[in-house]
Amino acid sequence: MGQLEGKTAVVTGGSSGIGLAAAERLVAEGAHVFITGRNRDALDAAAKNIGSVTAVADDIAAAQTIGSATAVTDDIPAAKTIRSPPR
């Protein structure tokens, strides 16, 4: 049993690089992971390779898509949505 068994994580940029590595590690520790990214094909490939993840194709930086990211966290018990201040 991993340290994160029964926990849920949201990883932005989860289809490649550090985000993908983080998602893989979180899953290895037992968490269910939501990965987000702009490229649906890359997300689907990452989700297939990782296993227990939910892929959400979205541009998290675009103001009009914040609602869908918030909708993802609404499904997570006790989740907090952290937003960066406007640039």
Summary of the structure (lengths in Angstrom):
residues: 87
radius of gyration: 12.6
end to end distance: 41.4
largest distance: 41.4
contacts: 241
relative contact order: 0.18
helix: 40%
strand: 18%
